[in-house]
Every structure is written in structure tokens, then in C-alpha cells.
Amino acid sequence: MEAGEAGEVKLTLTIPKTPNERYPRKQHAAEAPLSVRKEQLKVLVIESFPRWEYRYREMPSNAIPVSR
């Protein structure tokens, strides 16, 4: 997604209707305000458990995870 110039914009997510929907809804779109800024933010994310990407990356390639 290209943000373009700085300022306030409205972000719209639209999901196309499909024929024979099991649970038809009247509204297939959601809108949210979005503030585009020129400044860069530095963010540090700390999690309490290792993510699945890290766990499976560290596994040997011939190991198959077993669910219990």
C-alpha cells in the first residue's frame, strides 16, 4: 500500500459478495480513519513466548513436529 502524502485519510476494506452466501450480510465493507505522517517511528516489540517462526526455524529440517 502506498501512503502518498501526509494527512488524514479514510481506509476502506471491501469484501466482494459471493453467490449463495451461507450467512448473507448487508454490509461487506469497513472503514477506519488513518493518519499518514512523515516522521519515522522506532518500535521495540517484546513478547513473553518465542513465536512459531523462531521455533520452527531452529528445528532441524528433517524433524517433524508432533501434536499431542
Secondary structure, DSSP 8 states (H G I E B T S, - for coil): ----SSEEEEEEEE----TT-SS--S--EEEEEEEE-SS--------SS--HHHHHHHS-TT------
